[in-house]
Amino acid sequence: MKKISLITGLFLFFGLTGVQAQDEIILMENVHVADSTFLIEEGIASYYGIRFHLRETANGEIYNMEKLTAAHKHLPFGTMLRVVNLRNHREVWVRVNDRLPKTSKRVIDLSKGAARELEMIQDGIVPVRLEVPDQETIVSLIDYYQENKPAGMRLRLYPEPIEFFRPEIEMFDLMLTLPGELIFSRLK
């Protein structure tokens, strides 16, 4: 009888800790490595270099192909973006200072310096993710676009995350939740 009670107790203990471990694995599957809270757009990036070097950009600056700048179809000038190369996960922060043609199939055109940081010079074009630095930028973009948000652009506000900790189940706590006859049989 003691063996059966001990085996049942161990089975319940390891079975419940196995369920807890399985729950943690399921929770970990829902955790994304790249936080999508500030993601605003995904698509193809290209870069431009020597042909436009030292020419005037759409906002009036002189283009320097070594600076970390970019051209976008409609984001406000001065917008800071994190550009993530989805092939190798390298990233770079750029400032929008130029315009892409409205008919372009690219989401962004990067300076050669930014393209070098993303290790995309050889490829020429790569799939990218565009992110803004914070929720305040998202609020300002929502205000900027009003009802005319471009198709394909994602502008969402998220509430602040709530932190919580899962309590650890110890053997004593587990024994308190077991039926009375199992506890008493273990004490015999």
Backbone torsions as a table, in degrees:
resi	resn	phi	psi	omega
1	MET	NA	-38.7	179.7
2	LYS	-63.6	-39.7	-179.4
3	LYS	-62.7	-43.0	-179.1
4	ILE	-64.8	-42.9	179.4
5	SER	-64.1	-43.2	179.8
6	LEU	-65.3	-43.7	179.2
7	ILE	-63.9	-43.8	178.4
8	THR	-62.2	-43.2	178.9
9	GLY	-62.0	-44.9	178.7
10	LEU	-65.9	-41.3	178.3
11	PHE	-59.4	-46.5	178.8
12	LEU	-63.1	-43.5	-179.0
13	PHE	-62.1	-53.3	-177.9
14	PHE	-70.9	-31.7	177.0
15	GLY	-65.2	-43.6	179.6
16	LEU	-70.4	-39.5	177.9
17	THR	-68.6	-30.8	175.2
18	GLY	-65.4	-39.8	176.8
19	VAL	-64.6	-42.0	178.8
20	GLN	-62.0	-44.7	179.1
21	ALA	-63.3	-39.9	179.0
22	GLN	-64.3	-41.3	176.7
23	ASP	-59.9	-40.9	179.4
24	GLU	-65.8	-37.0	177.1
25	ILE	-65.0	-43.1	178.3
26	ILE	-62.0	-43.1	177.4
27	LEU	-61.4	-40.6	-179.6
28	MET	-66.3	-30.0	177.7
29	GLU	-66.9	-28.2	-179.9
30	ASN	-83.6	-9.0	179.0
31	VAL	-86.4	125.2	-180.0
32	HIS	-96.1	135.3	179.9
33	VAL	-64.0	-45.1	177.8
34	ALA	-94.5	119.6	-179.9
35	ASP	-71.1	122.3	-176.6
36	SER	-91.3	8.6	-178.8
37	THR	-58.0	-38.8	-174.7
38	PHE	-104.7	9.0	176.9
39	LEU	-67.4	129.0	177.3
40	ILE	-118.1	-21.6	-176.6
41	GLU	-164.0	150.3	173.2
42	GLU	-132.8	149.8	179.2
43	GLY	168.9	-153.9	-176.9
44	ILE	-103.9	135.7	176.8
45	ALA	-111.5	147.2	171.9
46	SER	-127.9	-178.7	175.5
47	TYR	-139.6	158.5	176.9
48	TYR	-131.2	149.1	-171.7
49	GLY	-138.3	-113.9	-166.5
50	ILE	-58.5	-35.2	-177.4
51	ARG	-60.2	-32.4	-177.8
52	PHE	-105.6	-1.9	-177.3
53	HIS	-57.5	131.5	179.4
54	LEU	68.5	16.0	172.8
55	ARG	-96.5	164.1	-179.1
56	GLU	-77.3	135.7	176.8
57	THR	-88.2	175.5	-178.2
58	ALA	-63.1	-25.7	179.3
59	ASN	-94.6	4.8	175.7
60	GLY	97.4	-8.8	176.7
61	GLU	-72.6	160.9	172.1
62	ILE	-89.7	125.9	-177.8
63	TYR	-71.7	127.4	174.3
64	ASN	-118.7	114.4	-173.8
65	MET	-65.6	-13.5	179.8
66	GLU	-92.0	-13.1	178.2
67	LYS	-79.6	161.7	-177.4
68	LEU	-92.9	80.3	-178.5
69	THR	-128.8	173.9	-177.4
70	ALA	-155.9	159.5	172.2
71	ALA	-109.8	136.4	178.6
72	HIS	-135.4	154.5	-177.0
73	LYS	-64.1	-38.8	-170.3
74	HIS	-148.9	-5.3	178.5
75	LEU	-62.9	145.3	179.8
76	PRO	-60.1	144.3	175.8
77	PHE	-59.2	140.9	-179.9
78	GLY	93.2	-10.3	179.2
79	THR	-62.9	129.9	176.1
80	MET	-91.0	134.0	-179.0
81	LEU	-132.1	139.9	167.6
82	ARG	-93.9	123.6	178.8
83	VAL	-107.4	123.7	-178.7
84	VAL	-112.8	121.7	175.0
85	ASN	-73.6	115.9	-175.7
86	LEU	-76.5	-8.9	175.9
87	ARG	-82.0	-40.0	-176.3
88	ASN	-124.1	-0.5	177.2
89	HIS	65.0	17.4	172.0
90	ARG	-75.4	151.4	-177.5
91	GLU	-137.5	157.7	178.9
92	VAL	-151.0	146.5	174.3
93	TRP	-95.6	130.4	178.6
94	VAL	-129.3	162.0	176.4
95	ARG	-116.4	131.2	180.0
96	VAL	-74.5	122.0	177.4
97	ASN	-137.3	8.0	-176.6
98	ASP	-147.5	169.3	-178.6
99	ARG	-115.8	140.6	168.4
100	LEU	-87.0	152.7	173.4
101	PRO	-61.7	145.1	-179.7
102	LYS	-58.7	-26.5	-177.5
103	THR	-87.6	-2.4	-177.7
104	SER	-63.8	142.3	176.6
105	LYS	-89.5	-4.7	178.6
106	ARG	-86.5	152.8	175.0
107	VAL	-89.7	-23.7	-178.3
108	ILE	-156.0	148.7	175.3
109	ASP	-122.2	117.3	-172.5
110	LEU	-97.0	155.1	171.6
111	SER	-67.9	161.3	-179.4
112	LYS	-63.0	-35.7	177.2
113	GLY	-61.3	-42.1	178.0
114	ALA	-68.5	-39.7	178.1
115	ALA	-62.2	-37.0	178.2
116	ARG	-64.6	-41.8	178.2
117	GLU	-61.3	-34.9	179.9
118	LEU	-85.2	-1.7	-177.2
119	GLU	54.1	49.5	-179.6
120	MET	-117.9	8.8	-177.8
121	ILE	-59.6	-46.0	-179.8
122	GLN	-62.4	-43.7	-176.3
123	ASP	-73.0	-37.1	-177.7
124	GLY	85.2	-48.0	175.5
125	ILE	-133.0	143.8	179.2
126	VAL	-146.1	154.6	172.5
127	PRO	-73.7	137.9	-177.3
128	VAL	-136.5	163.2	172.3
129	ARG	-118.8	132.7	177.9
130	LEU	-107.3	129.1	-179.9
131	GLU	-129.7	150.5	173.8
132	VAL	-100.6	163.2	-173.9
133	PRO	-73.5	-26.9	-172.8
134	ASP	-162.0	174.2	-179.5
135	GLN	-67.7	-30.2	179.1
136	GLU	-61.2	-36.9	177.4
137	THR	-66.2	-39.8	177.6
138	ILE	-62.5	-42.6	178.3
139	VAL	-61.0	-43.8	-179.2
140	SER	-67.0	-34.2	177.4
141	LEU	-70.1	-38.6	176.2
142	ILE	-60.7	-43.9	178.3
143	ASP	-64.9	-40.9	-178.9
144	TYR	-63.4	-45.3	-176.8
145	TYR	-83.8	-23.7	-177.1
146	GLN	51.9	-117.6	-178.8
147	GLU	-92.4	1.1	-174.4
148	ASN	-108.1	38.8	179.6
149	LYS	-62.2	128.6	-179.0
150	PRO	-63.0	146.3	176.9
151	ALA	-62.1	138.9	178.7
152	GLY	90.5	-12.1	178.5
153	MET	-92.7	135.6	-177.1
154	ARG	-109.8	113.4	178.5
155	LEU	-126.2	99.4	-177.1
156	ARG	-131.3	143.7	174.6
157	LEU	-102.0	140.4	179.7
158	TYR	-122.4	141.9	176.0
159	PRO	-68.4	160.3	176.9
160	GLU	-62.5	135.7	-179.7
161	PRO	-67.4	147.8	177.2
162	ILE	-98.8	127.3	179.0
163	GLU	-87.5	139.4	174.7
164	PHE	-146.4	156.5	-179.8
165	PHE	-123.0	135.2	177.7
166	ARG	-82.9	125.3	179.6
167	PRO	-67.6	148.6	177.6
168	GLU	-83.1	140.6	177.3
169	ILE	-95.7	118.1	177.7
170	GLU	-99.2	163.4	-177.2
171	MET	-58.1	-39.1	-178.7
172	PHE	-64.2	-43.8	178.2
173	ASP	-63.0	-37.6	179.3
174	LEU	-64.8	-40.9	-179.6
175	MET	-65.7	-32.1	179.8
176	LEU	-68.3	-26.2	-179.1
177	THR	-92.1	-6.6	178.2
178	LEU	-76.5	153.5	176.4
179	PRO	-59.8	147.9	-175.8
180	GLY	-53.1	-41.0	-176.7
181	GLU	-66.2	-31.2	177.9
182	LEU	-69.6	-39.4	-179.9
183	ILE	-65.3	-49.3	-177.3
184	PHE	-66.5	-32.9	-179.8
185	SER	-69.7	-28.7	179.1
186	ARG	-74.5	-26.4	-178.5
187	LEU	-81.4	-15.2	-177.7
188	LYS	-76.2	NA	NA
